[in-house]
Amino acid sequence: MARPVIGVATQTIEAVPGELPPCWIMGQRYVHALRHAGAVPWLIPLLPDDLETLREIYSRLDGVFLTGGVDVDPKNYGEQTAEYCGKTDPARDAVEIQLIRWAKEDKKPLFAVCRGIQIVNVALGGSLYQDVTKQVPTALRHDYFPTADQPARDYLAHAIDITNSSRLAELLGGTWVKVNSMHHQAIKQLASGLIATARAPDGIIEGVESSNGQYLVAVQWHPEELEDRDAGMRRLFTSFVEAAC
Ligand code: MN
């Protein structure tokens, strides 16, 4: 049987004089996690103004994977950009929103992590906290971003409570697991068509699924950093790839 092709939109890197022209890049770990799960990962250029080419690319995909990255531009959910919103990538927003809407229409399997859960929620009509710490004073710390001193991307920062009998509970093999946490934004208003099936102890949404049976799973943590040692995290990838077969 042919291995399913999983599309992964890239991220813009501006030109660095003397080093690089403008580029589209993607973290290697996502590609390896998809490959380990049996998929053929396919990186997608950011051509928001060439919908015809984007549609040709999309039509060849068996599934869509959305990765971590910079903040979603708040104009995509009808808000002004707050001073505490981070860097954005409008071309990436536009391409990912289009891919998500097409995948939703076609019920094509979709899996999303970190920024991915946020852009899925925005593409389907929801909104985001532009900064959890600033807007939710009772929130736990979620922004364990790696630094030169503390480079670990697999630090299990907080627990999540998972809804009984949800797809996430089935895949992770339980209703309480610890996860890594490298985000400063999160879902505010949940989009219709999505169900929150995992939350941190402070109530922040950490996992969503579709309400109509489509294979659509999105998580706020980074399972690609944990799949090499944790069978539950690995199942997030393998079940997605199986759904795309
Ligand atoms: Mn978190």
Residues whose N, C-alpha, C, O or C-beta is under 5 A from the ligand:
A	BS01	MN	H142 N180 S181
